[in-house]
Amino acid sequence: PLLTEKDDKEVQWHAKHGIVLMIAEIVFWIAVTIVQMALGTILGCVVGLMSFVVWIGIVILHILAIVKGVNGGRLVVPGVSQDARKLEQFAKAKVAQKKSG
């Protein structure tokens, strides 16, 4: 949707927020993996169980975002929305740079 629906602001908004949320999840997953390896077997398992609870929360967040989006709304997630705005500004700067140079 991000590339095919360039004129639809609503699609662009949801796609950019989805990308930022995905990047945050990947960073979280990498961090949890590193912490688990560093802590060893017992404490690593505890961290793994705690991260499982976080992943359930992320799945619920995705479901809420999908339901809200299908109904024409927007789910604003603190932190994600600010980063999505930065992503949009970065993309606009790159497009302007290509046009001028």
Steps between C-alpha positions, in 0.01 A plus 500: 500500500782744574624488140176433311272752673724805494209748483290352781607676822312252720674198347835678525440579868417139588787358294760731660377425850508128423861524380610686814318249722666210315846656543433548873398134529815382323719714729316361803543143377874548445541661844311218674710239319825670605382531861392135508838385370685721747299387803528129438248223545298579812478880480477480120186290537349760735572774245352276230178459698477875561560570132221254414259722694628802306448316169139424599458873562648575157256258334212671682634838386506376138143371528381832644679691223347279229148536642538875536644531147227289341242723667666812358681608816859537607665342802764740626772316692727724709851500358401325178310801368793735562741261329260458207495879459881500494490224236262708291721810527805292404318359196388847390855632533634213289238563229580872498871420483445273198293762321757775556808292433 
